[in-house]
Amino acid sequence: MEAQEHQAAASEAPKSGHNEIYDEDGVVLASFLAHIGAAIADRDTLTLKQDVAALHESELGHLLEALQPDQRRSLVELLGTDFDFSALTEVDEAIRLDIVESLPNAQIAQAVQELDSDDAVYILEDLDQEDQDEILAQLPFTERIRLRRSLDYPEESAGRRMQTEFVAVPPFWTVGQTIDYMREDNDLPDSFSQIFVIDPTFRLLGAINLDQILRTRRTVKVEDIMHETRHAIPATMDQEEAAREFEQYDLLSAAVVDENERLVGVLTIDDVVDVIQEEAEEDLMRLGGVGDEELSDTILAASRSRVPWLLVNLFTAFLAASVIGLFDQTIERVVALAVLMPIVAGMGGNAASQTMTVTVRALATKDLDIYNAWRIIRREMGVGFINGIIFAVLIGIVAATWFSDPYLGCIIASAMVINMFVAAVAGILIPLLLDRYGVDPAVASAVFVTAVTDVVGFFAFLGLASLWFGFG
């Protein structure tokens, strides 16, 4: 009976294909998950190979993220050689490590030989050095040298993201020889848009686009039609800088060269898109003070990534509280101040966050530099002052009406102008100063900007009230 029910579920389950495993929101269908989960529980390798092995690598990645940890490991085990390891480049680091560490190194070594070099590096780079060495030792010599060279480059560099499979020819070849070479060689990359021209030492001389090859007669020499590669990317360049080169010059691929200008790989647009997404997510997470945390991280790992900046925030909170303590007598005499003072600090904090977000993003994209910094600072100061006036009028009227005290309305209005102006200045100057001294502004700005707006907001409001009412 159970076997009949499972067969019925299998016949109703969606088959592979983007429109058939996702719902209208792009989430993996619950029915498909249940179907795969049942097949895993029954160790039904035939169903799994039919419905999972045919998935695109990104679809398989989404499926892995949706499954429970023990189901993921069982799925990879049951699929065996039919499991597409390139799907591991589509999942969170914690999930990738969980799967890879459950497999014998011999199986990983066999699998990475079937992958493009950039995908192989992406999987190997997270492993311990001992496991890396053991896996690489089982690979053919040429492939081992290529992967080792990529792994020796710094993390998040172009050398780590490059693909070491490329097409390179000498300048004295004809177009006909080049075409014949591409037709006959079995080790060419699966897809490429450029052919690179090199000298005997592999020094990069130029490049030719494939469409130009197709338009040129066979007898023409390569050196006569090649163009200079003006955007060759150093292998040690940060991947975010490399992505910016692609964005600025509308590149589909770019040569990657070592310190001697020798061709060592090629960076392609699909890898750059991944880099752009990773960097954007990283900046967003760091603005929130959570570092490189991922949804698949354990409770302890997530807690550990958040604690450091929460400790700093606790210190700055005590600093703001000490400012309030200076005016305890004033607050005791005018209770309305305790009701209104969070408004001043809160508005300043939000205004500063807006400026800080714009500034950090402009620094990341290199849109803010020494040539336009002062103009942007003046603009943000103007925005802060104008917004301060607008909200000062609003809160002043509300406070005066609420507590039937026009003087209190004037005090909070004045404090609002001061704090909104200071918030704008802090929101741009603090990230600039942190960047100037080599501290990542995306990580550190929020805590310090919030501290400034809290301290200034409380001090301005309570200080003005003490002066006006004669307390303190």
GILINTA-V754798 format. One record per residue. N is the residue number from 1. SS is DSSP state (H for helix, E for strand, - for the rest). OMEGA is omega in whole degrees, -180 to 180 (NA if undefined). Layout:
n: <N & N>
ss: <SS & SS>
omega: <OMEGA & OMEGA>
//
This chain:
n: <1 & 2 & 3 & 4 & 5 & 6 & 7 & 8 & 9 & 10 & 11 & 12 & 13 & 14 & 15 & 16 & 17 & 18 & 19 & 20 & 21 & 22 & 23 & 24 & 25 & 26 & 27 & 28 & 29 & 30 & 31 & 32 & 33 & 34 & 35 & 36 & 37 & 38 & 39 & 40 & 41 & 42 & 43 & 44 & 45 & 46 & 47 & 48 & 49 & 50 & 51 & 52 & 53 & 54 & 55 & 56 & 57 & 58 & 59 & 60 & 61 & 62 & 63 & 64 & 65 & 66 & 67 & 68 & 69 & 70 & 71 & 72 & 73 & 74 & 75 & 76 & 77 & 78 & 79 & 80 & 81 & 82 & 83 & 84 & 85 & 86 & 87 & 88 & 89 & 90 & 91 & 92 & 93 & 94 & 95 & 96 & 97 & 98 & 99 & 100 & 101 & 102 & 103 & 104 & 105 & 106 & 107 & 108 & 109 & 110 & 111 & 112 & 113 & 114 & 115 & 116 & 117 & 118 & 119 & 120 & 121 & 122 & 123 & 124 & 125 & 126 & 127 & 128 & 129 & 130 & 131 & 132 & 133 & 134 & 135 & 136 & 137 & 138 & 139 & 140 & 141 & 142 & 143 & 144 & 145 & 146 & 147 & 148 & 149 & 150 & 151 & 152 & 153 & 154 & 155 & 156 & 157 & 158 & 159 & 160 & 161 & 162 & 163 & 164 & 165 & 166 & 167 & 168 & 169 & 170 & 171 & 172 & 173 & 174 & 175 & 176 & 177 & 178 & 179 & 180 & 181 & 182 & 183 & 184 & 185 & 186 & 187 & 188 & 189 & 190 & 191 & 192 & 193 & 194 & 195 & 196 & 197 & 198 & 199 & 200 & 201 & 202 & 203 & 204 & 205 & 206 & 207 & 208 & 209 & 210 & 211 & 212 & 213 & 214 & 215 & 216 & 217 & 218 & 219 & 220 & 221 & 222 & 223 & 224 & 225 & 226 & 227 & 228 & 229 & 230 & 231 & 232 & 233 & 234 & 235 & 236 & 237 & 238 & 239 & 240 & 241 & 242 & 243 & 244 & 245 & 246 & 247 & 248 & 249 & 250 & 251 & 252 & 253 & 254 & 255 & 256 & 257 & 258 & 259 & 260 & 261 & 262 & 263 & 264 & 265 & 266 & 267 & 268 & 269 & 270 & 271 & 272 & 273 & 274 & 275 & 276 & 277 & 278 & 279 & 280 & 281 & 282 & 283 & 284 & 285 & 286 & 287 & 288 & 289 & 290 & 291 & 292 & 293 & 294 & 295 & 296 & 297 & 298 & 299 & 300 & 301 & 302 & 303 & 304 & 305 & 306 & 307 & 308 & 309 & 310 & 311 & 312 & 313 & 314 & 315 & 316 & 317 & 318 & 319 & 320 & 321 & 322 & 323 & 324 & 325 & 326 & 327 & 328 & 329 & 330 & 331 & 332 & 333 & 334 & 335 & 336 & 337 & 338 & 339 & 340 & 341 & 342 & 343 & 344 & 345 & 346 & 347 & 348 & 349 & 350 & 351 & 352 & 353 & 354 & 355 & 356 & 357 & 358 & 359 & 360 & 361 & 362 & 363 & 364 & 365 & 366 & 367 & 368 & 369 & 370 & 371 & 372 & 373 & 374 & 375 & 376 & 377 & 378 & 379 & 380 & 381 & 382 & 383 & 384 & 385 & 386 & 387 & 388 & 389 & 390 & 391 & 392 & 393 & 394 & 395 & 396 & 397 & 398 & 399 & 400 & 401 & 402 & 403 & 404 & 405 & 406 & 407 & 408 & 409 & 410 & 411 & 412 & 413 & 414 & 415 & 416 & 417 & 418 & 419 & 420 & 421 & 422 & 423 & 424 & 425 & 426 & 427 & 428 & 429 & 430 & 431 & 432 & 433 & 434 & 435 & 436 & 437 & 438 & 439 & 440 & 441 & 442 & 443 & 444 & 445 & 446 & 447 & 448 & 449 & 450 & 451 & 452 & 453 & 454 & 455 & 456 & 457 & 458 & 459 & 460 & 461 & 462 & 463 & 464 & 465 & 466 & 467 & 468 & 469 & 470 & 471 & 472>
ss: <- & H & H & H & H & H & H & H & H & H & H & H & - & - & - & - & - & H & H & H & H & E & - & - & - & - & - & E & - & H & H & H & H & H & H & H & H & H & H & H & H & - & - & - & H & H & H & H & H & H & H & - & - & - & - & - & H & H & H & H & H & H & H & H & H & H & - & - & H & H & H & H & H & H & H & H & H & H & H & H & H & H & - & - & H & H & H & H & H & H & - & - & H & H & H & H & H & H & H & H & H & - & - & - & H & H & H & H & H & H & H & H & - & - & - & - & H & H & H & H & H & H & H & H & - & - & - & - & H & H & H & H & H & H & H & H & H & - & - & - & H & H & H & H & H & H & H & H & H & H & H & H & - & - & - & - & E & H & H & H & H & - & E & - & - & - & - & E & E & E & - & - & - & E & H & H & H & H & H & H & H & H & H & H & - & - & - & - & - & - & - & - & - & E & E & E & E & E & - & - & - & - & E & E & E & E & E & E & E & H & H & H & H & H & H & - & - & - & - & - & E & H & H & H & H & - & E & - & - & - & - & - & E & E & - & - & - & E & H & H & H & H & H & H & H & H & H & H & H & - & - & - & E & E & E & E & E & - & - & - & - & E & E & E & E & E & E & E & H & H & H & H & H & H & H & H & H & H & H & H & H & H & H & H & H & H & H & - & - & - & - & - & - & - & - & - & - & - & H & H & H & H & H & H & H & H & H & H & H & H & H & H & H & H & H & H & H & H & H & H & H & H & H & H & H & - & - & H & H & H & H & H & H & - & - & H & H & H & H & H & H & H & H & H & H & H & H & H & H & H & H & H & H & H & H & H & H & H & H & H & H & H & H & H & - & - & - & - & - & - & - & - & H & H & H & H & H & H & H & H & H & H & H & H & H & H & H & H & H & H & H & H & H & H & H & H & H & H & H & H & H & H & H & - & - & H & H & H & H & H & H & H & H & H & H & H & H & H & H & H & H & H & H & H & H & H & H & H & H & H & H & H & H & H & H & H & - & - & - & - & H & H & H & H & H & H & H & H & H & H & H & H & H & H & H & H & H & H & H & H & H & H & H & H & H & H & H & H & H & - & - & ->
omega: <180 & 179 & 178 & 179 & 180 & 178 & 178 & 179 & -180 & -179 & -179 & -176 & 179 & 178 & -176 & -176 & -171 & -174 & -173 & 176 & 179 & 171 & -175 & 179 & 180 & 179 & 179 & -177 & 178 & -180 & 178 & 178 & 180 & 179 & 180 & 178 & 178 & 179 & 178 & -180 & -180 & -177 & -178 & -176 & -180 & 179 & -179 & 180 & 179 & -172 & -177 & -176 & -179 & -179 & 171 & -176 & 180 & 178 & 178 & 177 & 178 & 178 & 179 & 180 & -178 & -179 & 174 & -176 & -179 & 177 & 179 & -178 & 179 & 180 & -180 & 180 & -177 & -180 & 178 & -178 & 178 & 178 & -179 & -177 & 178 & 177 & -180 & 176 & -177 & -175 & 177 & -178 & -178 & 179 & 180 & 180 & -180 & -179 & -175 & -178 & 178 & -177 & 175 & -178 & 179 & 179 & 178 & 179 & 179 & -176 & -175 & 177 & -179 & -175 & 168 & -174 & -179 & 177 & 179 & 178 & -179 & 180 & -175 & -171 & -179 & -178 & 174 & -178 & -180 & 179 & 177 & -177 & -179 & 179 & -179 & -179 & -179 & -178 & 173 & -172 & -176 & -179 & 179 & -180 & 180 & -178 & 179 & 179 & 178 & -179 & 179 & 177 & -178 & 175 & 179 & 174 & 178 & 179 & 178 & -175 & -175 & 173 & -176 & 173 & 179 & 179 & 180 & -178 & 177 & -175 & -176 & 176 & 173 & 177 & 179 & 178 & -180 & 179 & 179 & 178 & -179 & 179 & -171 & -176 & -178 & -175 & 180 & 175 & -178 & 178 & 178 & -178 & -179 & 171 & -177 & -180 & -175 & 174 & -176 & 179 & -179 & 176 & -176 & 179 & -177 & -179 & 177 & 175 & -178 & -179 & 178 & 176 & -177 & -178 & -172 & 179 & -175 & -174 & -178 & 180 & -179 & -177 & -180 & -177 & -179 & 176 & -179 & 178 & -175 & -175 & 174 & -174 & 175 & -177 & -179 & -180 & 177 & -176 & 179 & 176 & 179 & 178 & 179 & 175 & 178 & -178 & -176 & -174 & 177 & -177 & 171 & 175 & -180 & 177 & 174 & -175 & 177 & -175 & 179 & 180 & 177 & -178 & -180 & -179 & 179 & 177 & -175 & -172 & -180 & 176 & -179 & 177 & 178 & 180 & -180 & 179 & 180 & -177 & 178 & 178 & -179 & 179 & -180 & -180 & -178 & 176 & 178 & 177 & -179 & 173 & -176 & -178 & 177 & -177 & -178 & 180 & 177 & 179 & -179 & 180 & 179 & 179 & -179 & -179 & -176 & -173 & -174 & -177 & 173 & 176 & 177 & 180 & 177 & 178 & -180 & 177 & 176 & 178 & 178 & 180 & 179 & 176 & 178 & -180 & 179 & -174 & -177 & 179 & 179 & -180 & 179 & -176 & -180 & -175 & -179 & 179 & 179 & 179 & -171 & -171 & 176 & -180 & -178 & -179 & -179 & 178 & 177 & 179 & 179 & 179 & 179 & 179 & 178 & 180 & -179 & -179 & 178 & -177 & -179 & 180 & 179 & 177 & -179 & -178 & -180 & 176 & 179 & -179 & -175 & -176 & -178 & -175 & -176 & 178 & 180 & 178 & 179 & 180 & -178 & 176 & 178 & 178 & 180 & -179 & -179 & 178 & 176 & 178 & -178 & -176 & 174 & 178 & -178 & -177 & 178 & 179 & -179 & -178 & -180 & 180 & -177 & -175 & 178 & -178 & -178 & 180 & 177 & 177 & 179 & -178 & -178 & 177 & 179 & 179 & 179 & 179 & -179 & -174 & 178 & 178 & 179 & 179 & 179 & -180 & -180 & -177 & 179 & -176 & -178 & 175 & 179 & -180 & 178 & 179 & -179 & -178 & 171 & 177 & -178 & -178 & 179 & -178 & -166 & -171 & -169 & -177 & -176 & 178 & 178 & 179 & -179 & -177 & 177 & -177 & -179 & -180 & 180 & -177 & -179 & -177 & -177 & 177 & 178 & 179 & 179 & 179 & -175 & -176 & 175 & 179 & 173 & NA>
//
